[in-house]
Amino acid sequence: MSIEKVKTYFGAFGMEDRILEPEASSATVEEAANALGCEPARIAKTMSFLTGNGPILIVMAGDARTDNKKFKDEFHEKARMIPWDQVEELTGHAPGGVCPFAANSGVAVYLDESLKRFTTVFPAAGSGNSAIELTLPELEKHSLSKKWICISKDWN
């Protein structure tokens, strides 16, 4: 189960106790915001895409949407979401719990600029009812992100 992988990962840093597991589902932005008692924009949703170089994860604010032109400018190809039935196999996390931590080897992670307006954000932690509150420097460190990008719209 991917939440166990995420707990093990954060356990190596003494942070496993920061993982939140609300009773209610946190599989969607709205559900996560309700379950965690925060504004939807602070939910750091992890989007999974398939590129010519393999699967990638892009973490963006809960109120941001993918801008296809910006995606193409950044990655030089059309944005293609990973099909639902292939997400877990390719990323290591099931839909609803996809997160940038303890993903499969070779999965590149990028952070979207839409997150930079917050001090802390809530990415999922490997299941449909988990999250962890992280500062942006913690998110950068623990996601092993390649870089900050801007492929989003509708948030500013």
Buried (B, 14 or more C-beta within 10 A) or exposed (E): EBBEBBBEBBEEEEBBEBBBEBEEBBBBBEBBBBBBEBEBBBBBBBBBBBBEEEBBBBBBBBBBBBBEEBBEEBBEEEBEEBEEEEBBEBBBBBBBBBBBBBBBEEBBBBBBBBBEEBEBBBBBBBBBBBBBBBEBEBBBEBBEBEEEBBBBBEBE
